[in-house]
Amino acid sequence: MGNLKRNEKTMGSERGIALLLVLWVLTILMVLVLSFSFITKTETYATLSFKQGAEKRFLAEAGIERGIMELFYRKQNRGMQVILEGTEVWKIDGTPYKIQSGDGEYTVMITDESAKIDINAISDANSDILRNLLKNLGVQEEEVNTIVDSILDWKDPDDLIHLNGAESDYYMSLPNPYKAKNADFDTLEELLLVKGMTPEILYGNGGKRGIIDFLTVNSRKNKFNVNAAPKEVLMAIPGITPEIADGIISYRETQEIKSAGDVGIPQESIGYLTFNDSNIFTIDAVGYKGSEKAGFPIRATVIIEEGNKYRYLYYKSPANIKQ
């Protein structure tokens, strides 16, 4: 009788252990299933995100190619007397054009590089143009003087320091030292190396535009295309008031400006302006997919050459473009 009771207790204990083992196995299996489900879901979303990102990038690249095509079309058909619907030449003042492509779309903006201020063409004689641009964008005067003088010191070949500028002695004293270039800027991003310049001033912050949209290193000219220059650049030119700038922009919405008399440009401003296109353009393209608000941006600068040829001077993907 005693042995029977002991056997029953042993069997009950074994059943309890077996039940615990089964519960542990089920728990482990549930964890494995949930983990596998989570990993699968994550990989699915990652694959979908990569696919959509790639599609937006391809749409933006298509926008760059469309912009180049429109530049050739403009070159051949600019000034045509009879304009049929759908045959208009694209503007080169940064006007956005939206193109639908399947369930995606891309926007393209073309800007003549001669509509911008070339920092490599800035000198002591004409530095007020750059100072005016910075002030009009809300940069404090003390910062303006530091930035402009430091830009002049950065690219001049000597070690003489402008009143608010900086040469190699200053840059070599920084935690990560480097020397002043003493040569022209190769890219606009190089401005971040210059004393006084910040990412907020260069690229903008929030709804505030940065100066990078109004600068270039490619035109090598001190004259600005009045048919393409944005209001910020026009207002930086001596003699051009906000009212005159608005009049210029309003006039060129419907017709091309061919002389200073068309829009009442002051005599003191005429020497800074040209009425012809250059052959160097920046194309900003952003690809969008479906209803997504965030697109993939690309910025390219191209030079249009004879014989229907072109070549890239600059290409950034993705670029810092306000959307």
Backbone torsions as a table, in degrees:
resi	resn	phi	psi	omega
1	MET	NA	-42.5	178.5
2	GLY	-65.1	-39.3	179.1
3	ASN	-63.7	-37.2	-179.5
4	LEU	-63.6	-42.5	178.9
5	LYS	-64.9	-39.9	179.4
6	ARG	-64.1	-39.0	179.6
7	ASN	-64.4	-39.5	179.0
8	GLU	-64.5	-40.6	178.1
9	LYS	-64.1	-40.3	-179.7
10	THR	-64.6	-43.2	-179.7
11	MET	-64.9	-39.6	177.8
12	GLY	-63.8	-40.3	178.0
13	SER	-63.4	-42.0	-179.7
14	GLU	-65.3	-38.5	177.9
15	ARG	-63.8	-39.7	178.6
16	GLY	-62.6	-42.5	178.2
17	ILE	-64.0	-41.4	179.8
18	ALA	-62.7	-40.3	179.0
19	LEU	-63.7	-42.8	177.6
20	LEU	-61.7	-41.7	178.4
21	LEU	-61.8	-41.4	178.8
22	VAL	-62.9	-42.9	178.8
23	LEU	-62.8	-41.9	178.2
24	TRP	-63.4	-43.1	179.2
25	VAL	-62.4	-43.9	178.4
26	LEU	-62.3	-40.3	178.7
27	THR	-62.6	-45.7	179.2
28	ILE	-62.2	-42.0	179.3
29	LEU	-63.6	-39.4	178.2
30	MET	-63.9	-42.9	177.9
31	VAL	-61.8	-42.9	179.6
32	LEU	-63.8	-41.8	-179.9
33	VAL	-64.7	-45.6	179.2
34	LEU	-63.5	-40.8	178.4
35	SER	-63.6	-44.1	179.2
36	PHE	-63.0	-40.8	178.6
37	SER	-63.3	-41.7	-179.8
38	PHE	-65.5	-44.8	179.5
39	ILE	-62.1	-43.7	-179.9
40	THR	-62.4	-43.5	179.4
41	LYS	-63.7	-42.7	179.4
42	THR	-62.5	-45.6	-179.8
43	GLU	-65.2	-34.9	178.5
44	THR	-64.5	-47.0	178.7
45	TYR	-64.5	-38.7	179.2
46	ALA	-64.2	-42.5	178.6
47	THR	-64.1	-43.1	179.4
48	LEU	-64.0	-42.4	179.1
49	SER	-64.2	-41.6	178.1
50	PHE	-63.2	-42.3	179.7
51	LYS	-61.7	-47.0	-179.7
52	GLN	-66.0	-38.5	177.5
53	GLY	-63.3	-41.6	178.9
54	ALA	-65.4	-40.5	179.8
55	GLU	-64.1	-41.9	178.5
56	LYS	-65.2	-37.9	178.5
57	ARG	-64.5	-42.2	179.0
58	PHE	-65.1	-36.4	177.2
59	LEU	-65.2	-40.9	177.6
60	ALA	-64.3	-40.5	177.4
61	GLU	-63.4	-37.2	175.7
62	ALA	-63.2	-36.1	177.8
63	GLY	-63.9	-39.6	177.2
64	ILE	-61.9	-45.7	179.9
65	GLU	-64.6	-37.7	178.0
66	ARG	-64.4	-40.7	178.2
67	GLY	-60.5	-42.7	178.2
68	ILE	-62.4	-43.4	178.5
69	MET	-60.5	-41.5	-179.5
70	GLU	-67.5	-29.7	176.9
71	LEU	-67.2	-41.0	176.2
72	PHE	-65.4	-39.6	178.9
73	TYR	-64.2	-40.7	178.8
74	ARG	-62.8	-42.9	-178.2
75	LYS	-60.9	-35.9	-176.5
76	GLN	-86.1	-26.0	-171.3
77	ASN	-119.7	3.6	179.2
78	ARG	-62.6	132.3	178.6
79	GLY	87.5	7.0	-179.8
80	MET	-65.8	142.8	-172.8
81	GLN	-76.5	-40.5	-178.6
82	VAL	-104.9	119.7	-178.5
83	ILE	-116.2	113.8	177.3
84	LEU	-88.5	155.3	179.7
85	GLU	-60.7	129.4	-179.8
86	GLY	91.9	-4.7	-179.4
87	THR	-111.2	9.1	-178.1
88	GLU	-65.7	145.4	174.8
89	VAL	-79.3	146.8	179.6
90	TRP	-73.9	146.6	175.9
91	LYS	-77.9	158.1	-177.0
92	ILE	-120.7	33.3	-179.8
93	ASP	-111.6	19.3	-179.9
94	GLY	88.9	9.6	176.8
95	THR	-62.7	128.3	-178.8
96	PRO	-81.2	138.2	175.0
97	TYR	-120.6	129.4	-177.7
98	LYS	-106.2	126.8	-178.1
99	ILE	-121.6	127.8	177.8
100	GLN	-85.0	138.7	178.5
101	SER	-143.3	97.7	-176.4
102	GLY	64.0	-130.6	176.7
103	ASP	-93.0	14.1	176.3
104	GLY	-124.0	178.5	177.6
105	GLU	-157.0	164.9	174.2
106	TYR	-141.5	149.1	174.6
107	THR	-110.1	145.2	-178.5
108	VAL	-132.0	134.3	174.8
109	MET	-130.3	132.1	179.8
110	ILE	-115.8	132.2	178.1
111	THR	-130.0	127.7	175.2
112	ASP	-65.9	129.9	-179.5
113	GLU	-64.8	-23.4	177.4
114	SER	-78.0	2.1	173.9
115	ALA	-90.5	-0.2	-176.1
116	LYS	-117.0	168.3	178.9
117	ILE	-89.3	119.8	179.3
118	ASP	-84.5	113.9	-176.7
119	ILE	-68.7	-20.7	176.7
120	ASN	-78.5	-13.9	178.1
121	ALA	-99.3	-1.1	179.1
122	ILE	-76.6	134.1	178.8
123	SER	-136.7	179.5	176.7
124	ASP	-59.3	-32.4	-175.6
125	ALA	-71.9	-31.9	-175.7
126	ASN	-122.4	17.2	-176.2
127	SER	-65.2	-16.2	179.2
128	ASP	-61.7	-27.1	178.7
129	ILE	-62.6	-45.9	178.6
130	LEU	-68.2	-38.5	177.4
131	ARG	-61.9	-43.2	180.0
132	ASN	-63.2	-40.5	179.4
133	LEU	-60.8	-48.0	-178.9
134	LEU	-62.9	-42.2	179.6
135	LYS	-64.6	-41.5	179.9
136	ASN	-65.4	-23.0	178.4
137	LEU	-91.7	6.6	173.3
138	GLY	92.0	10.8	178.0
139	VAL	-78.2	136.0	-178.8
140	GLN	-64.6	147.2	-173.6
141	GLU	-58.1	-39.9	179.6
142	GLU	-62.0	-41.8	177.3
143	GLU	-67.6	-38.5	179.0
144	VAL	-58.4	-48.9	-178.6
145	ASN	-63.0	-39.1	178.6
146	THR	-65.0	-45.9	-177.5
147	ILE	-64.5	-49.0	-176.1
148	VAL	-65.1	-47.3	-180.0
149	ASP	-63.7	-36.4	179.8
150	SER	-71.1	-33.4	174.9
151	ILE	-63.7	-44.7	178.7
152	LEU	-62.0	-41.6	178.8
153	ASP	-68.6	-36.0	-177.1
154	TRP	-62.0	-37.9	-173.2
155	LYS	-103.6	-9.0	178.0
156	ASP	-80.1	154.6	-172.6
157	PRO	-79.8	-7.2	-175.5
158	ASP	-103.1	179.4	179.2
159	ASP	-107.5	13.1	176.6
160	LEU	-73.0	139.9	-174.4
161	ILE	-106.2	128.5	172.6
162	HIS	-66.9	164.9	-173.1
163	LEU	-51.0	-43.7	-178.3
164	ASN	-114.7	16.6	-174.1
165	GLY	-93.0	-161.9	-178.5
166	ALA	-158.4	142.3	174.3
167	GLU	-120.1	-164.8	-172.3
168	SER	-58.9	-32.0	179.8
169	ASP	-56.7	-40.9	179.3
170	TYR	-68.6	-48.6	-175.8
171	TYR	-67.4	-30.9	179.0
172	MET	-73.5	-15.2	178.7
173	SER	-88.1	-4.2	-179.3
174	LEU	-75.0	160.0	178.5
175	PRO	-55.4	-37.8	173.5
176	ASN	-113.7	88.5	-169.6
177	PRO	-71.9	150.6	173.3
178	TYR	-158.4	167.6	-176.9
179	LYS	-102.1	154.1	172.5
180	ALA	-61.6	144.3	-173.2
181	LYS	-71.0	-37.6	-175.9
182	ASN	56.5	38.8	178.0
183	ALA	-161.1	170.0	-177.8
184	ASP	-62.5	156.5	175.1
185	PHE	-72.7	138.8	175.3
186	ASP	-93.1	-33.6	177.7
187	THR	-138.7	160.9	177.7
188	LEU	-71.5	-29.3	178.3
189	GLU	-61.7	-22.8	178.4
190	GLU	-62.8	-18.9	178.6
191	LEU	-60.9	-24.6	180.0
192	LEU	-65.9	-14.7	177.3
193	LEU	-83.8	-12.7	-173.4
194	VAL	-85.5	139.7	179.2
195	LYS	-54.8	131.9	177.2
196	GLY	93.8	-23.1	-178.2
197	MET	-79.5	138.8	177.5
198	THR	-128.2	160.0	176.0
199	PRO	-58.6	-34.3	-179.6
200	GLU	-66.1	-41.1	178.9
201	ILE	-70.0	-40.5	-176.4
202	LEU	-72.7	-49.3	-172.8
203	TYR	-99.8	-14.6	-175.3
204	GLY	93.1	170.4	-178.5
205	ASN	-148.1	118.7	-176.9
206	GLY	66.1	-124.5	179.7
207	GLY	-86.9	-0.1	-178.2
208	LYS	-88.8	127.6	-178.0
209	ARG	-77.4	148.0	177.1
210	GLY	-93.2	165.7	-177.1
211	ILE	-74.9	-13.3	-177.2
212	ILE	-61.0	-27.8	-179.7
213	ASP	-71.2	-14.1	-175.0
214	PHE	-117.6	9.1	-177.7
215	LEU	-119.2	161.2	176.4
216	THR	-151.9	164.5	171.3
217	VAL	-122.9	13.6	-169.8
218	ASN	-112.3	-24.1	-173.3
219	SER	-76.8	-34.6	-178.0
220	ARG	57.2	29.0	-178.0
221	LYS	-128.4	157.4	175.6
222	ASN	-104.5	8.0	178.4
223	LYS	-112.5	146.2	-173.4
224	PHE	-118.6	137.8	-179.7
225	ASN	-70.4	108.0	-175.7
226	VAL	-65.5	-21.3	179.0
227	ASN	-84.6	-1.5	-177.2
228	ALA	-134.9	-21.1	-174.2
229	ALA	-62.7	134.0	175.9
230	PRO	-70.5	165.4	-176.7
231	LYS	-57.8	-38.7	-178.0
232	GLU	-61.6	-38.0	178.7
233	VAL	-74.8	-42.2	178.9
234	LEU	-58.2	-42.4	-178.6
235	MET	-71.6	-16.1	177.1
236	ALA	-80.5	-13.6	-179.2
237	ILE	-81.2	130.7	179.6
238	PRO	-53.5	131.2	176.4
239	GLY	95.9	-15.9	-178.0
240	ILE	-97.1	115.1	179.8
241	THR	-88.3	167.1	175.8
242	PRO	-56.0	-36.1	-179.7
243	GLU	-67.3	-42.4	178.2
244	ILE	-65.4	-41.3	178.8
245	ALA	-61.2	-43.0	178.2
246	ASP	-63.6	-38.5	178.6
247	GLY	-64.7	-40.4	178.0
248	ILE	-61.7	-47.9	-177.4
249	ILE	-66.2	-39.5	178.7
250	SER	-65.0	-41.6	-178.4
251	TYR	-64.3	-44.0	-174.0
252	ARG	-77.8	-4.4	174.9
253	GLU	-67.1	-27.3	-177.0
254	THR	-115.7	-21.4	-179.7
255	GLN	-155.7	159.8	-176.4
256	GLU	-81.2	140.3	176.3
257	ILE	-83.2	124.4	-176.6
258	LYS	-112.6	-14.5	178.4
259	SER	-154.6	161.9	-178.9
260	ALA	-62.5	-30.0	-178.4
261	GLY	-68.7	-20.8	-179.3
262	ASP	-61.4	-33.6	-174.4
263	VAL	-129.2	12.3	175.9
264	GLY	68.1	45.5	178.6
265	ILE	-74.3	130.3	-179.4
266	PRO	-61.6	152.3	-179.1
267	GLN	-59.3	-39.3	-178.0
268	GLU	-67.9	-15.0	-177.9
269	SER	-96.4	-19.2	-171.7
270	ILE	-59.3	-38.3	-178.2
271	GLY	-64.0	-15.4	179.9
272	TYR	-93.9	-4.9	-169.6
273	LEU	-117.0	152.6	171.2
274	THR	-132.6	157.7	-177.1
275	PHE	-112.7	11.7	-177.0
276	ASN	-118.0	152.8	176.1
277	ASP	-71.6	152.8	167.8
278	SER	-91.1	-167.6	176.0
279	ASN	-116.7	17.1	179.3
280	ILE	-123.7	128.3	-173.8
281	PHE	-137.7	148.0	172.0
282	THR	-104.6	131.1	178.9
283	ILE	-113.8	121.9	174.5
284	ASP	-106.2	124.1	179.6
285	ALA	-130.5	138.2	178.4
286	VAL	-129.6	125.8	178.8
287	GLY	-97.2	134.8	179.6
288	TYR	-123.4	149.5	178.9
289	LYS	-125.3	126.5	178.3
290	GLY	59.7	-133.9	-178.1
291	SER	-97.8	10.0	-179.1
292	GLU	-65.8	136.5	179.7
293	LYS	-84.1	-29.5	180.0
294	ALA	-87.3	127.2	-179.6
295	GLY	-113.2	177.5	177.2
296	PHE	-101.6	116.6	-175.3
297	PRO	-98.5	141.7	175.1
298	ILE	-133.5	139.3	175.8
299	ARG	-124.1	129.6	179.1
300	ALA	-134.8	140.6	173.2
301	THR	-113.2	125.8	-176.1
302	VAL	-125.2	152.0	173.8
303	ILE	-112.7	126.1	-179.1
304	ILE	-89.7	120.5	-175.9
305	GLU	-108.4	173.1	178.5
306	GLU	-68.7	157.7	178.2
307	GLY	74.9	28.5	179.8
308	ASN	54.8	41.9	177.6
309	LYS	-116.0	157.9	176.7
310	TYR	-150.0	162.2	173.9
311	ARG	-148.6	152.3	-178.6
312	TYR	-82.6	136.3	171.3
313	LEU	-101.7	-22.8	-176.0
314	TYR	-158.6	141.5	177.9
315	TYR	-151.7	121.5	179.8
316	LYS	-131.2	125.5	-178.1
317	SER	-144.3	114.7	-3.8
318	PRO	-78.1	156.8	-178.9
319	ALA	-109.3	166.2	177.2
320	ASN	-91.9	89.1	-177.4
321	ILE	-122.4	130.6	176.8
322	LYS	-65.5	127.1	-177.2
323	GLN	-109.2	NA	NA
